[in-house]
Amino acid sequence: MDINGSVALVTGANRGIGRAFARALMEHGATKVYAGVRDPATVADQDLTPLRLDVTRPEEIAEAAAAARDVTIVINNAGIGGTGTSLLEGSFDDARRAMEVNYFGTWAVSRAFAPILARNGGGALVNMLSLASWAGRPLFTGYAASKAAQWSLTDALRQGLRDQGTAVIGVHSGFVDTDLSAWTDEPKISAADVAEQTVQALTNGWIEVLADEETRRVKAALSQPLDSAPRT
């Protein structure tokens, strides 16, 4: 699709990958980008249109959908790590929160905005996923499970929205250089790089972005026997 002249909504657009998505869309010619955030006061970029949107609050999703009826691109970026739940002990609270935000939040926003995209010609729905969609991690089991669920949801949305002409794109990456991954010294891709690859996917009609070499390696290993697949 043509980014020039589009109207987009990016959830979690006040920092990190979300802010990079919003800037990339503006730089490629979007006429308006709604920054869907829990607190509109945190949106410092004057080029963006702040929109109150906590993806776990149905009333705020409904209000956002009523306010942003001109949207042609929706990017589900809002997410949390859920790293407070360890594999073999402790509370499940953080893992449940990760599922609520990353999976159910994406589902709820997609459900609310699908009719709007349909009325505006189909447009595109983009879900920010992860390498962890395909690789369980003992250190952040809750996050990985939520991303696996979100990947399944993305495929269901791709099938369910095909007849209305909505392109559904899944974006996968390993560690991105944001606050969420500040705890690790593992190699990281920049948020701007992820955003630019996503814009290219939108422009060229690609349905999946594998943003870095590690993500491509893990995706390719899915067809291998479990005992021979590379470990992440």
N, C-alpha and C positions, 0 to 999 in steps of 0.2 A: 504494500500500500504506500501511498505518498504521504510522507510526514508533513510536508509543506501544507499549511492550512488546516492541519488537524487540531483537535481539542483532546487533551489527555487528562487522566487522573492517575496520580502516582501515590500509593499509600506509603506512609513512613518516609515522606519526601523531605524532611527537615535535616537529614544528615546521612552520611554513608552512601550506600548504593542508591538509595532512594533519591537523594539530592543529585547524584550523578545522572540518574535516569532523567530527572526533570531538566537538568541543564542540557543534556544531549538532545532531548526533544526540542527545546527552545532553539538550540543552535542549528538544528536541521529544519527549522521553519514552522514549528507548531505555533498556532496563534494564541493559545491559552493552555496553561498547565495548572490544573488544580493540585495543590499539595494537601493530601488527606492526612491529617495528623491529629493526635489527641488534644494538643494545645496549639491553636493557630498562632499564638504569640511567639512560638519557637521558630516560625518560618521567617528567616532573615532575608532571603532572596526576594527583592522587590519585583522581579519579573514573574513570580509565581502568585497564584491566587489561593490563599489559605482556605482550607475547608475543614471544619471540625469532623473528625472521623476516627473513632475508636472501633476497630474491626470486631471487637467482642461485644459491642453494644448495638442491638438491633434497631433501637430508636435513632441512633446517630447514623447508621447505615441508610435507613429510610430517608432521613432528612438530607443526607448528602446526595442521594439519588434524585430527590426532588429538586435540589439546587443545581445539580450538574447534568441537566437534561441534554446538553449539547455535546456530550463526550463521544468520541469515536475510538479512543484507545484507553484501556484500563490496564494499569500495571500493578499487580498485587505484589508489593515488596515488603510491607510491614511484617516483621517477624521478631522472634526472640530465641535465645539459645537454649533455655531449659536445662542448663548444665548443673543445676543444684541437685538433681536426682542422680545418685550413683547406681551402678548396676545391681549390686547385691545387698544394699542396706539403705536405711533412711526413708524419708517421706517421698511420695510420688507427686507432691504438689507442683514442683517445677516442670515435671514431664507433662502433667495434665495441663498446665498453663501453656506450654509449648504447643500442644495439640489444639488447644482452644484458639490461640492466635494464628499459628502457621497453617493449620488445616481448616478448622471450622471458620476462622476469620476470612480466609481466601474463598471458601465456599459461599459464605454469606454475601460477601461483596460481589462475587461473580453472579450469584443468583439475582441480586438487586439490579445490577447494571446490564445484564444480558438483554432485557427488553429495550433498554435505551440504545444499546449498540445496534440492535435489530432495526429500530426505527430510524437510526442514522446511517443506514446502509450496510451494516455488518461490522465493519471496523476490526479491531483486534483486542484480544485479551492476552496479557503476558503474565506468567507466574514465575517469580524468582524462587528457584528451587536450590539444589545443592548437589555436590558430589555425594554427600551423605544420603541422598535419595536411594542410592544403590549399595551403600556400605555401612553396616552397623558398626557403631563405635562404642566400646565400653566406657570411654570417658564422657561421652555425651549421647547416651542411649535415647533419651527422651527427644532430643533435637532430631536425631537421625530418623527415629520412628515417625515423627511429625512430617518430615520431608519426604519419606517414602509414601506416606498417606497423601501428601500434597501432589506428588508425582502421579499417583493413581487417579486423583481427582482431575488433574490436568488432562490426562488421556480421556477421561469420561466427558469432560467439557469439550474437548476437541471433537468428539463424536456427536455430542448432544447439540452443539451450536453450529455444526457444519451446514445444515439446511438454511440457516438464517444468514449465512455468508460471513460469519465471524471467524477470523483466523485465531487459533490458540497456540501460543508459543511457550515452551518450557525453557527456562534459562538455568543451566547448571554450572557451578564453579566450585573450586576448592576454596582455600582460604583467601579472603579478600581483605585488603588493607583498610580496615575500618575498626571502630571501637569494639565491635563484637568479637574480633579475632586478636585483640591486643594482647591476650594472655599467652600467645604462642609465638615462637620464633621460626615456625615453618615458612617456606617460601609463599609469597602472597602476590596475587594479581591486583592491579589497581581497580578501584570502583569505576573510574572513567573508561577503562578498557572494557569492562563488563557492559557498561552502558552503550558504548560505541558498537560493540558486537551485536547487541540487542537491536539497536536502531538499524543496523545492516540487515538483520534477520527480518525485521518488519518491512523494510524496503524491498527485499528480494523474495519474500514469501517463504522463508524457511520456518519450519515448525519447531526447531530445537537449536539451542545454543550450547555448545560445549566449550566453555570459555578458556580453559587452560589444558596443558598437556596431561596433568594428573587426572583431570576429569575424563578426558578422552581415553586414557589408559584403563580407568576403572569401568567405564561404560563398555569398552571392548571386552573386558574380562567377564562380563555377565554370561557369555556363552560357554565359558570354560567350566570344567568340573570344579566343584567347590574346593577340593583339596589341592588344586593346582593354580587357582586364581590368585593374582597378586594381592597382598594385604595392604591396606592403607594405614 
